Each structure stands twice: as C-alpha cells, then as structure tokens.
Amino acid sequence: MTRLDPGLWMERPGFRKLLAALSGDDGATRLVGGAVRDWLLGAQVADIDLATRLAPPQVIAALEEAGIRAVPTGLAHGTVTAVVGGTPYEVTTLRRDVQSFGRHAEVAFTDDWQEDAARRDFTMNALYADPVSGEVLDWFGGLDDLSARRVRFIGEPLARIGEDHLRILRFFRFSARFAPELDAAGLAACAARANDLMALSRERIRDELLKLLALPSPASTVEAMVGNAILRPVLPEIGMAGVAQLRLLIDAETAARVSADGLRRLSALLPADAALAADVGARLKLSNADRNRLSLDADRSPAPDDPRALAYAVGPAAALDLLLLTGDARAGQWAGALSSWARPRLPISGKDLIAMGLPPGPQVSRRLGEVERRWVEAGFPADRNRVMAIARELLGMK
C-alpha cells in the first residue's frame, strides 16, 4: 500500500478547518490529481485540488457554515473554490460524463470514486489520497505508470481525445515533463486525431503550447509532434528546421544560464519572417506586447557592439531573445543587465534645437532623430550639456 505523509498538507493554511467542514475525516473528501502525483515524485506542490462526494450545494453550505469563503467558480461542473487562510482550494464533486463535445462535457454527479477517476485524462492524474491516513488510491495503474515515467491515457486513447481535444496537447506537455519516451498508443491516437485541434480555441492552443515550450527540455517532444504532423492543422509553419533552431536556442540558454521562455522558443520554431510571426501572433491571440516581441524576434541580424543599443530599439526582452537566437556569445554577459535595464530618455527635445536656431518644421524631428542616434552610439550619456554639444556639432553650430 502506498501512502503519503499527511503532514504535507495538514499544516497548510486553513487546511484542517477545510477538511473538517467537508467531512474529510469521514471519507467524503480526498486530495486528487496533480498534487498527489507531484508529492509522489518528491516535487514541490503549489495548489491542492480536492474531490468530494458532497454535492455542490452541500459544499457551499458546509463552507459557509464553517466561515469559509465559497466561490462558485464552476457550478455546472461541480467546482467550488474554497478560500481559507488566504489560500484557495478547488473542491469538485465526483462526476461522470453523460455526453462530451470535444472540449465541453455534460456531467452528472456521482458518489463513486472510480467513476470520477475514469473520466480523467492520464493514469498519473487519476490518483487520490486520503487526507487523514495518506493512503493513495489508484484504479488504473497510475502508480506503476508514475514509477515508469509513462504518460498513458485512461482507457481507449482515441475515445479520451474525442471527449476533450485539448488532451492531444496535454499528452505532449505531460510527456515532455515526465516521460523519457512517448507512449506508443497515445502518440498514435494523437496523430490520428490531430485535426481535432482545429476545433479548439486558439487561446487554449497558445496556453498549452507555451507551457510545453517553457519546460526544461521540450525539443525531443516537439520533434515528435512535428514528425507526426500534430501541429500541422493549426501551425503549419513549424517544421523540422524550426526544431533544429529550438535545439540551438536551448543550448544557448543553457550556456548563458538564462531561464526558459516559451515565447522565445516559439520564435525559434518559426521561420525568420516578421510578417509570418505577426500572423502567428494574431492567430494565437497573443497580447499586443507578445505579438510585437514575436515579430521583433524574427530579425536575426547580428547585435551591435553595445547590446543596449538593440534594447533601446526593440526593448530588453526582445534584445535578449535576439542575442540568444543568433547564438551571440555575449548573451550570458548581458542577460542580467538587460533584465533590469530601463530605457533612458534623450535629455533634449526639439525645442532645444529650435532654440539653437533650427527653423521650426519637419526637419526638427528628423534632426532630433540624428541627434538621438549619435547619443545612442555614445552610450546614452545622461549629461544634458554633453548631448547639447552633440547637437551643436551635428548642426554645425558653435
């Protein structure tokens, strides 16, 4: 029998109070999913999810009676967020699928733990823990799969993907995180149903893809995705050339001791084409800032002698991206400085040029731009008098 130490959760803020409210001592409520999996692996756990036999109205009533804030975050699917001790806990009533629609499911509540486990995606995510004894409950071989570092669908993979198309991307993300090799049956099912990704919102695809790319070593998994045409229906621009660039980027990040960044790695996967990057950014509904950064990352020109000049032009995040994407050996040297670099402001304005005798008009902006370029080349001197001297020299004035 596998057990976890209840001390892992009992001392968390408000947990004992929450457990008492939800009849955890009587077996009505258990820990479930990622927290159980990660504790078994000895990994850090941030969030704890709970499964309960109590129906949603009972959960809300029990929480309110105990003085615990209850937030109805997903009542149609049985989820209530309990906020206690400043910490949120998701509490979900045991469920079984009545009908599924590729991403959304019609559910019925149940009191059968195995029925609830059967509707989850992978065996390692269908592990439950008794909050009092720490006993781990496993109906589908999740403990063996976790021990073998194997990400395996519960039941028939094709059917599970049909219930929720996002499971295709989750299969690869979880495999990149936990498994040295892809489960053959799971891979075959994902390849067979890759077109199902077209039915997902682009936000869902974006979030899963960026999470995958931000993992420590996703290149082999991405290579398998490209080789099996998983991304072709939604991101046909990504090919094996992009995978090669991703590997080079990861090597550069490692050498420079720079943290992984999903957006930067997406840039590596795409051809160096700003217009194409902008199109992908729009398709994935990136924020305006991320869309702009993705486009800027498409310029793989060598960085100037002073990378701050690049940061001034494109921003510090894109500047570091470009140093890494071009394999610039200075990336490690400049990473820390760029992360805290604030864009300086030119100490003079067009009014100063007019005061020097330059006639008002369009040329003021043009000549100020020339002064700004000289100022950047000089290393951004903050001394106003020095910048005025640059302007006078440029304008041929004493």
Secondary structure, DSSP 8 states (H G I E B T S, - for coil): --B--THHHHTSTTHHHHHHHTTGGGTSEEEETHHHHHHHTT------EEEESS-HHHHHHHHHHTT-EEEEEEGGGTEEEEEETTEEEEEEE-EEEEEE-SS-EEEEE-S-HHHHHHTSSBGGGS-EE-TTT-BEE-SSSHHHHHHTT---BSS-HHHHHHH-TTHHHHHHHHHHHH-SS--HHHHHHHHHTGGGGGGS-HHHHHHHHHHHHTSSS-HHHHHHHHHTTSSTTT-TT--HHHHHHHHHHHHHHHHHT----HHHHHHHHS-S-HHHHHHHHHHTT--HHHHHHHHHTT------SSHHHHHHHH-HHHHHHHHHHTT-TTHHHHHHHHHT------S--HHHHHHTT--SSHHHHHHHHHHHHHHHHTT----HHHHHHHHHHHHT--
